[in-house]
Every structure is written in structure tokens, then in C-alpha cells.
Amino acid sequence: MASFSLDDIRAAAERKYGSTDIEFGGETVRLLNPLRLSKARRDELLAIQDQLGKDEADQAAVMAEAIRCVAESAGAAEKLLKEVGDDLAILAEIFGHYGSSTQAGEASASQG
């Protein structure tokens, strides 16, 4: 029978479901994998994602709200959003990287 320590399992979960890290100006903002969020934050993220693509929604505002939801801390989210501004192309790129790194079973963008 195979035996694993909880530390082994934690390390495997971090490798598989780690954060997407965005670096800028000496700062690093960690965007957490949805599986690492609390249920309340996962539900919030789903509600935010429902707004993406709707004609009446301000896409930059929706993506900014999603960053606030998945960022490791509110302060980190605000630093990133201040740096990005309302540049929809940059926000879309962030979400492209975030989406590809949060696919179940794939390695994260985090090298930690």
C-alpha cells in the first residue's frame, strides 16, 4: 500500500494547483487557483465570470473585480490594478495566463 505524508500531498497540490504569479516593479501578485479559494470566493468568482461576455457589462471592470476575487490579498490586487489601469488588452492577457495555468492537471505559472 502506498503511503504519503500530508506534507507530500500539500506539495503535490501546490505544484498542480499553485498560483499564477504576476511580477511588476519589484512586486509579485499571486492569483490563486480557484480550487485554493474558499467556497464563498469560488461562488463569487463564478458570479463574476457570468458577467464576462455580456454586452452590457464593462469588461475591464468585470476583469478587475475577478482579480480582486482571486488575488492573495486585497492590497496586492489594488497594486496590480493600479499598474494596469483600465487597459482591457493587458487585463485580457492576465486572464489568458491565469486561465491556462488554472486548468486542472496542468502545472501552474508559479515556480515556487
Buried (B, 14 or more C-beta within 10 A) or exposed (E): EEEEEEEEEEEEEBEBBBBBBBEEEEEBBBBBBBEBBEEEBBEBBEEBBEBEEEEEBEBBEBBBBBBBBBBBEEEBBBBBBEBBEEEEEBBEEBBEBBEEBBEEEEEBBBEE
